[in-house]
């Protein structure tokens, strides 16, 4: 996932290539809920999967209440903080997410 959504577009590039705008990734949606990594994503429809987010939190009991953001077999745009948005499924299934290609990873913070 890139730090921003702006990107220089290169004509004729395919997803998941260095110059591509889109980067596709997969995630396993589980019956207990699998956290979606931080980022902004397009979520493609999946018959067995809902995307849920924390809608309330009780700090005295440490219990989170989740609400459905995207119902089963619907797609849409989600923004995840990497903690409070989950992919839940009736049976474990793989979902596809699309985000802006982050480009190449840096090798260090202060390399010369």
Residue pairs with C-beta under 8 A, 6 or more apart in sequence:
1 23
1 37
1 38
1 39
1 40
1 99
1 100
1 102
2 99
2 100
2 101
2 102
2 103
3 102
4 100
5 40
5 100
7 21
7 100
7 101
9 21
10 19
10 20
13 19
13 20
13 21
14 20
15 22
15 23
15 24
15 98
16 22
16 23
16 24
16 101
18 101
18 103
18 104
20 101
21 100
21 101
22 98
22 99
22 100
22 101
23 98
23 99
23 100
23 101
23 102
24 96
24 97
24 98
25 96
25 97
25 98
25 99
26 94
26 95
26 96
26 97
27 34
27 36
27 37
27 87
27 94
27 95
27 97
28 34
28 87
28 92
28 93
28 94
28 95
29 46
29 48
29 49
29 87
29 88
29 89
29 92
29 93
29 94
29 95
30 87
30 88
30 89
30 92
31 88
31 89
31 90
31 91
31 92
32 88
33 52
33 66
33 86
33 87
33 88
34 86
34 87
34 88
35 80
35 82
35 83
35 85
35 86
36 51
36 78
36 80
36 82
36 85
36 86
36 87
36 97
37 80
37 82
38 80
38 81
38 82
38 83
39 79
39 80
39 82
39 99
40 77
40 78
40 79
40 80
40 99
40 100
41 77
41 78
41 79
41 80
41 97
41 98
41 99
42 75
42 76
42 77
42 97
42 98
42 99
43 51
43 70
43 75
43 76
43 77
43 78
43 95
43 96
43 97
44 75
44 95
44 96
44 97
44 98
45 73
45 74
45 75
46 72
46 73
46 89
46 93
46 95
47 72
47 73
48 72
48 89
48 90
48 91
48 93
49 72
49 87
49 88
49 89
49 93
49 95
50 68
50 69
50 70
50 71
50 72
50 87
50 88
50 89
51 68
51 69
51 70
51 76
51 78
51 85
51 86
51 87
51 88
52 66
52 67
52 68
52 69
52 85
52 86
52 87
52 88
53 66
53 67
53 69
53 84
53 85
53 86
54 64
54 65
54 66
54 84
54 85
55 65
55 66
55 67
56 64
56 65
57 63
57 64
57 65
58 64
58 65
64 84
66 86
69 76
69 78
69 85
70 76
70 78
72 90
78 85
79 85
87 95
